[in-house]
């Protein structure tokens, strides 16, 4: 189509075209054909959103905000379109063979609300909406600062075992972590440079709002630029490390390193461990030491903000459901009574639980026999088993491989649905995303903290902040399969993080940056204290666990009582 009504303002139209390309392609990764751009310009002009006068700064700002809103909504609309195409294809395929549509496929290709009648509820295959994602199959993305976009890294099939990766794998891991967090910081409003239109507001004849906002922005300085600027204050971003045996703490950012003086620093919330990426504010001294006034974790980015920037990318790699997002939300509310129960640190040979005699395999066989007595539980539930640090065959490598089928095969034959998961693993149910992991989290952070805080804040709150702000579910150096380091990322942030900490036996629930972090406590050791959770004391036979209600995004700690175990 042509835009004859724009011919008198050809220069302004070209500027609008460039703005559309910059927002859609460079910031959201969306490519528009010429016809689509013409249609968008025509629509904007029709609704009076296309400024005619180049000096109309308010109109330019409104156009910029409108384009951002449209671009951010495109990925969700695209998902709906793909779902409809998939539904159409499935419907056509089954019709061509003369067979009815399966019960887990929607009968109508167009978007429909979730069925509400009792017959329609029976047609919804809820187990097919629960996905347990292995750590070894998560997609790997690397942020490129040159193209300002994420690039998917495809692992060649001929690559040797990830336990012994190439020598350059470890430095690549550290660089990937650095670039991932840095791009997140630079998109934070406190660090993001002002747009041209907002700066223009501070010019002649305008207000000083744009200039004042620009002056309040924080700027990150590369460590290599400190030389020759002694006595000046800077903000630095980098990784904490110890480069000598004298116990000195350094900050590295890829360009250089600098020794830190942390003797009089104030700290934000979180644990500051070795290999931790932090922001420090201080003064570069004539002794070539950076005197730190304040140290803090990088600001966390909400899940919504991440998807507004990179919503078109598949970070999770989950199978595509047959329902779109609106339908999945309706199903969650419709089956609001469904819940996910998390039991952590379960010892089958522990006396208070129910000691089973025999070998490790015999313990699982006895558990299978006991659970099989409850028919409803075995037929209507999905059991997910996540390996822990004390399982006998598991090396202290992360991520941990699933439990061997040869040892737990008996319970798989007794239960209808069993998933042998990795640690960590991802869980997706309808629109809910969870991360499950087992290990020692709070204790490792405490021991590895390089900044000694006189007044200890809540350790669990600090641990939650450290994990979510760094975008990692681990805090301290430990044996890691470097080719699979990306599975430890919490990016984008999930809805719920289950940190099953065997060492920290107290159960807790913490809310941070819109994420619920929960430790169910030790089921075998009755780990929840009255002071920590308000459920009761340390009575014998008191077993604690966590209950997750996906329909309302609620996590609560519960306990059962027994005077003689089960």
N, C-alpha and C positions, 0 to 999 in steps of 0.2 A: 504494500500500500504506500501511497505518497502522502506527504504532509504539506499541501499547498498553503495552508493557513500559517505555516511556520517560515515561509520563504523570506518574509520581511525581517525575521529574527534568526537568520541562518547561523550567525555566530553564537547566539545563546543556545540554539538547539545542539550545535556541536559540543559546547561545553557540557550540556546535560547528558549527551551521549557518552562523553568521557567519564562523567561522574557515575553513570550507570555501570559502565565497564569496570571502573575502579572498585565500586562497592560489591557488585555481584561476582566478578571474576577474582579479584585479588583478595577480598576479605571473606567471601563466602564460598569460593571455589565453584561458582556457577557460571556456565557459558550460555549467553543468549544469542540467538540468531538475529539477523538484521530485522526480519519481520517482527520478531518479539520485541525488539527495542522500539521499533516504530509504533507498535500497538501500545506499549507502555507510555511512550511520549504522548500519543493521542489521548490516552485515558487521563494522564496527569493534566494535560491542557483542558480536557473536558470538565474536570472538577476544579479547575482554577488553582492547581498545585504547581504549575510550571511558571516560574517567574519570568517576566518579559524584560524587566529592567535589570542589568547586571549589578547596579548599585543597591538593589533590594536585598540587603543582607538577611533580613528576617525571612523573606521568601526562600532564600537559598538554604537557610537552616531548616525550614519546614520541609523543603524538598529532600534534603539529606536525611532527616529523620524518617520521612515517608519511605524512601528507598531502603533504608536499613530495616524497617518494619516488614516490607514486602519480601526482601531477601531472606530475612530470618524465618519467615513463615514458609518459604519454598520447600525446604527439606521435608517438613511434616506433610505438606500437600503432596509431594512427590511419593512419600511412603504410601499414602492412601491410593494414589494412582497405580503404583506397583502392585498393591494388594488386590485392587480391582482387576488388573490385567491377569494376575496369577489365578484369581478366582474364576475369571472367564475361561482361562486356558484349562483349568481343572474340570470345569463344568463341561466344556466341549469334548475333552478327552474321554470322560466317563460316558457322555452321551453317544460318542462314536462307537463305543464298545457295547452299547445297549445295556449298561449296568447303572444302577442308581448311584447318586452322589453319596460318598461315605459320610458317616455321622459326624465326623470332625471337620467337614467342609461346609461353609454356609450355602444355603440353598439358593440365595439370590446374589448375583454378582454385585449389585449396587450396595452402598453402605446402608446397613440396617442396625438399629439398636439391638443390644443383647436380648434374646428371648426371655420372657418373664413367666410364661405358663409352666406348669409342672412337666408337661410332655416335652416342651422345648428345653427345659433345664436338663433333662436326661440326654438330650442330643449333644450337649456340650461336653467334649472330652477334656476334662480338667487335667488329667495327667499329661496330656500332650502340650499343655501350656506351661509345664514346669521343665526348665532346662538346666541341667547341671553341666557346667562348662569346665573342661579340663584345662589346667594351666599350660599344658603342652600344645594346646590347639588355639590359644588366643592369638588374634592378629597382632603383628608387631608394627608399630608406627614410629617413625623418626622425624622430628621436627627439623626442617631445613631453614636456617636463618637467611639464606640467600633468596630462596623463593617465597619465604614467609608462609610455608604450607607444610602439612604433614605428608610424608612419603611412606608408602607401605613397603616393608622389607619382606620380600619373599625368600624363604629359606630354601636353597637348592636341595633336591632329594638326595644328592650324592654327598651331602655334608656329613662328616664323621659325627660320632656321638658328642652331644653337647657337654658331657662331663669333661672332655678334653678339647675345648675350642681352640681356635687360632690365638696366637700371642696378642694380636691387636684387639681381641674382644674386650678385655678389661678396660683399656683406655677409652674405647668406643662407648662402653657403658657409662663411664663417668661423664663423657662429653654429651651423650644423649640426655642424661639427667640434667646437666647444666642448661642445655638449650631448651629443654621442656619447661623447666621452672622459669627461666629468664623470659621466654615469650609470654608466659602467664603474668609475670610482674609488669612487663611493658604494656600490657593491655589493662592493667589496673588503673582506675581513675586518678590515683595519686601520682602515677608515674607517666601516664599517657599524655603526650604533647597535645596542646590545644589545636583545634582545626583552624583553617584559614579564616572561616567565617566568624568564629568566636574572637579571633585576634583582631579582625577588622572592626569589631564593636568598640575596641579601645582606641580607635584612630580619631582623627580630627572630626569634631561634630558628633561623636558617639559617646557612649558611656565608657567607664574604665573597668567594667566587669570582666571583659575578656582579658585585659592585661593583668588585672589583679589575680584572676584564676591561674594564669600562666605563671605568675611569680611564685605561687604556692606549690607548684609541681616539684616533685623530688626527682633528682637526676642521678643515675648510677654512673660511676666513674670507673673505667678499667684500671686495674692495679698498675699496669705499665705506664699510665699517665701520671702517677704520683711523683715520679722523679722530677726534681726541680721545683716542686710545689710544697716544700716544707713549711709548716706553720699554718696550713690551710685546712679547712674542714671538708670532708667528703662523705658520700654514701658509697659503700662498696658491696658487691654481691659476689659470693664465691663459696668454696668448699673448705671446711675446717679440716686441718691435717696436722700431723707432727712429722716434720721433715728431718729432725735430728733426734738424738738420744737424750737430749737435755730436758725433755718435757715441755719445750716451747710449743706454742700453738701458732700455726700459720694459716693464712687465707690464700687460696689459689683460685684463679678464674680463667685459666687457659692462656692468658697473655703473660702473666708473671705471678709471683707470690710475695707476700709481705708478712713479717712477724707481727703478732698482735699482743698488745698489752691489755690484759683483761682484769687488771688489779682493781679498778674502780668503775667497772661497767655496770649499768643497769640492764636487766633482762626482761624480755617479754615472756609470754606464756610459751611453754614447750621445753623439751630437753635438747641440749646442744651437744651432740656427740660427734666423734670423729667421722669424717666423710659426710657430715651434714651440711647442706647448703643453707646459708644464712645471709641476712642483710646486716651490715654493721655501719654505725655512724660514729665518726670520730675525727681525730686530727693526726696528720702525718708529721712526725717529729724529725728533728735534725739527726737523730740517731738511726734513721731509716726504720723506725718502728711506728706502727699505726696504733695510737692510743685510742682505745675504744670507749666511747661514752655510752653507747647503747647497742645492744645486739638483739635481734628478733628473727623469727621465722618469716619466710616470704608470705605475703598475704594470701589467704586461701581464696580460691575461685569457686563460686557456687556452681552447681551442676547446670543450672539454667544459663549462666553466663558462658559456660563452655560450649553448650549446644547452640547458643546464639552465634558463636564464632565458627564452630566446626560441626554443626548439626548434620551435615551431609556425610560425615565419616562414620564407618562402622567400627567403633573401638571394641565392642564386645564380641562380635563374631557369632552371635546366637542364631539358631535357625529362624527362618521367617515364619511367623504365626499366620494362620489363615484369617485372623481378625485384625482390623486396624486398631489404632490407639484408642479411639473413642469406644469401640466395642469392648476392648480389653478392660478399660476402666469401668465400664458398666458391669462386666462379669465379676470384677473384683468386689464391687459393691453388692452385687446380687448374691454372691457366695461369701458374704462378710463373716460368716461363722467359721470358715476354713482358717486354719492356723498352721504355723510352722513351729515345731517344738525343737529346741536345741539343748542337748545334753552334752556336757563337756567333761573330759577327764574321767571317763567311765572305766573302772578297773573291774574286769569280770572275776578276778581272783581276790578281790578285796572283801574282807569279812562282812562289813556293814551292808554291802550291796547284795551279794548272794554268791558265795564262793563256789565255783564249779571246779571239781577235781580234774586232773589230767594235764595234758600238754596245751600249747597255745591253740592248736586246731580243735582239741576237745572242748576248750572253753567256748569257742564259737558254735560248735555243734550243740552244746548244752543250752546256749542262749537261743539258738534256732528252735529247739524243742520247746522251750518255755514260751517264746513269743507265739509259736504256732497254736497255742491253746486259745488265743484270742482271735477268733475268725474275722471279726470286723476290722480289727487292726491290721491283720496281714493282707486282707483283700482290698482295703480302701485307702491304704497309706503308701507313701513312697519313702523308703529308708535310704538315707545317704550316710555313708561311713567315710570319715576323713581321718587319715593317718596322723599319729602324734609323734612327738620326739622320743617316746620310750618304747615304741614298737620295735621288736627285736631285729628285724631285717633291714630297717631303714637307716641308710647312711645320713650323716648330718649335713645333707645338701638340700638346697632350696631351689626350686619347688620339690616337694616330696612326692614320690610316685604313689599310685593307689595301692591299696592292700592287695596282696596276691590272691588270685582266684583259687589257687591250690590249697590255701589255708582257710579261706572263708567260704568255700563253695557250698557247704552244707546249708548255710543260712540263705543263700541265694535260691536254693531249691525249695525252701520253706515259705518264702515271702513272694508276693506277687510282683513287686517292683523294688529293685535294689540298685543303687548307684554306688560304685566304688570310685570315690573322688580323689583328686590330688589335694595337696595343702600348699598354698591356698587354692581355692576354687571359686568360681562365680556361680551364682544362682539367679535365674531369671524366672519370675512367675508373673504372667500378664505384664504389667508395667513396672513391677518392683524389681530392683536390682540389689543383690546382696553379695558381699564378699565374706567367705568363711576361711579362717586361718587358725592354725594351732601352733603354739610356741611360747617362749618366754619373752614378753614384750616390755612390761614396766621394769622388771629387774635389770634387763640388759641396758635400758636407757639410763637407769639410775647409776649403774656401774660405769657407763661410758660417758657420763656428763663431764665435759671439759670446763664448764663454767660452774663454779661452786656458788650456789645460791644460799645466802644466810637464812632467809625466811622461806621455808619450803612451802610452795603452793600445792594444791591437790595434785598428787602424782598421776592419778588417772586422767584428770583434765589436761595436765601437761602432756601426757602420752598421746591422748587423742589429738591435741593440737599439733604435736610434732608430726604425727603420721599424716594428718589431713592437709596441713599447710605445705609439707614437703611432697605430698602426693605419693607417698610410699607407705606400705604396710610393714616396713621393717626399719629399724633405727640404727643398728650397729653393724660393723663389718662381721660377716660370718660366711661360711662356705656357700657360694652361690654358683649355680650354673650360669655363666655369663651370657650365654646365648638366650637364656630365658629370664634375664633380669627384668624384662618389661612386664612380666606377669605380677610383679610386686607393686606396680604402679596403681595408685588410686586416682586415675584420671581417665575420663571425667569422674567426679566423686559419685560413689553409689549412694543409694538411699540408706543402707544399713551396713555396718561393718561389724562382724562377729569376730572379736579377738579372744579366742579361747586360750587364756593364759593359765597354764598348769601351775606355774610358780605363784602367781598372785591368786590365791584361792578365794578371795572375796569377790562376790558378784557385784557388778555395777552397770549403770546405764548413764552415758554422757551424751549430751547434745552439743554439736559444734559445727558451724558453717552449714547448717541444714542437714547434717548427717547424724544418725544415731549410732553411737559406738557402744557395744554391749559385750561384757564378759559374763557368760552364764555361771561362772564359778565352778568349783570342783564338785561334780555330782557325787563322787565317792567319798570325799572328805567333808561333806556338809559345809561348803565354803562360804555361806552368806551369813554375816554377823548382823546383829540388830542395829549397831551403829552405822553400818554401811548401807543397809537396805531397808531397815524398818520392818522386817518380816518376822523376826523372832530371835532367839538366842542360839547358842551352839549345842542344841540338844542332840543326843545320839539318835540316829535313824531319821535325820532331817535331810532330805535330798533336794537340791536346788537346780533349777533350769530356767531357760528363757523362753518366752512365748512371743512370737511375732504374728501380728494380725495384718496381712497385706492390705485388706480392704480399707483400713483406716490408718495405715502406716504407724501402728502402735507397737511398742516393744515393752514388755513388762516381765519382771522377775517373779517367779512362783516357786513353791516348795511343796513337797509331799512328806508326810510323817509316817513313820513305822517304827514300832518298838523292836522288831526283829528282822529288819531288812525287808525284802520283798515277800 
